[in-house]
């Protein structure tokens, strides 16, 4: 895995973990929830910037020259983007930072929660679609090369004559 792929993998792992952590308000508390939400939003923008060439290319040729798998990825990503914008927008309106007096707070909260649930579902679908890449990246990060002592000596596979040559006999 090259350094660009490593960066993308780590960013994606942090984004996924951050979204899950932010999702459970009872676990984090309101203040941490708000900060994690803003950090996740900023990291999502970084993620978008890292993949901007793909987004731009696919947007320009979406209906003509792309395969169905790319179209599916695009729709999932577009739904995630819309969901994150909705979550951040409604979250800011309801936040203690702006301290707005909302007559219809329950409606804002409902939109925030429903968009969070839909975005979580889309995020799980996205992870499922990219599972091979995720597993491959994990495998390459966790596999260690076999120690030299455990490798079979080549002389054993070349026969007796080669062994005697190697041994100087």
N, C-alpha and C positions, 0 to 999 in steps of 0.2 A: 504494500500500500504506500503510495507516494505521500509527500507532506500535505498536498492540497486535499487529498482524500482523508488524511488523518484529521486535518482541521475541520473538514465538513462533518466527519463522524463525531468528533468531540462536541462541536457546536450542536449537532442534532441530539446527541445524548443529553447535553445540558438543557436544551430546550424542552425535550420530552420530560425529563425529571422535574424541571421548573414548572412546567404546566401541570403535571400531576400534583406537585407540592402545593401550588397555588390553588388548585381545584378544591382542595379540602380546607375550607375556611376555619372549621373547628380545630384543625390541627395547627394552623399557623397563627391564628388571631388576625384581627382586622388590619393592623398596621403592617405586619409582615406580608399579609395577603396583598395589600395595595402596592408595596414596594416590589414584591416578586412579580406582580402583574406588569408593572412598568418595565422591569428588567427583562422579563420574557418578551414583551412587546419590542423592546430595543434589539434583543437578540434575534427575534423573528425578522426584523428589518435587515440585520446583518446577513441572515440566512438568505433572504430575498436578493440582496446585493450579490452574494456569492453565486447565485444561480440565475442572475439577471440575463445572461446571454441565452440560456435555455428558454426562459420565460418569453423573451423578446422574439426569438426565432419561432417558437411554437405559436405565439399569438399571431404573428404575421401569416403563418401558413396552416392555421388550425384546421380549416375545413377542406383544404385541398390535398396536401401532401403528407399528412401524418397518419401513422397507424393508430389503431383503436386503443392500444395500450398507452401510447403517449397522450391521446385525448383523455383517457380515464385519469391518468396522473395529473393532467392539467386541470380537469374539473375538480378533482379532490383538492388540489392545491388552491384553486380559486375559492372553493368553499371554505377551506381553512383560513385563507386570507380575509374573506368577508366575516367569518366567525370571530377572528381575532380583533378585527376593527370594531365589530359590534361589542365584544366583551370589553375592550379598552375604552370605547366611547361611553358605554353605559356605566362602566366602573368609575370613570372620571366624574361623570355627572353625579353619581351617588357618593363619591368619595368624601372623606373628612377633609381632604385638602381644599376642595372648592367650597365646601360647607354650604351648598345651595339648599334653599328651602323648597322642597318638592311637594306639590299637592298630590301628585300621582306617583309617589315613591314606589308603591307596590307594583305598578305597571313597569317601571324601570327595572326593578328587581327581578320581575318575571322574565323580561327580555334578557337580562343579564344571565340568569340561571339557565334558561332554555338555550340561548346561544352557546353557553359553556358546555352543556350536555351534547349539543349537536357537534360542536368543535371537537370535543373529546371523542365522539364516535368517529368523526372523520380522521382524527389523528390515529386512532387504532386501525382504521382501514389503511391509512398511509403506511403505517409500520408493517402491516400485513403485506402490502404490495411490494415493499422494499425489503422483505424479510431475508431474501438470499444475500443481498448486499450487506445487511446488518450482520448476519451470521458469518459471512466470509470475513468481514472486518474484525469481528470478535475472535474468530478462529486464528487469523493471522497475528492478532495481538497477544493471544494466550499461548500459542504453540511455541515451544522452545526447541532449538535444535538438539538432536540427540548427542550426548557426550561421545567423544572419540573412543573412549574405552568400550562402549557398548557396540561399536561398529564391528562387523566381521572383517577379519584381515583378508586381503585379496588373495593371499597365497593359498588359502584353503580352497578357493574356487578354481584355481588354475591347474591343479593337479600336483602330483608328487615331484615331477621333474622341475617345474617352476619353483616349487618350494625349496628344493635343494639348491637351485641357482641363487635364490634370494639369500639363503643361509650361507652361501659361500662354499658349498661342498662340491 
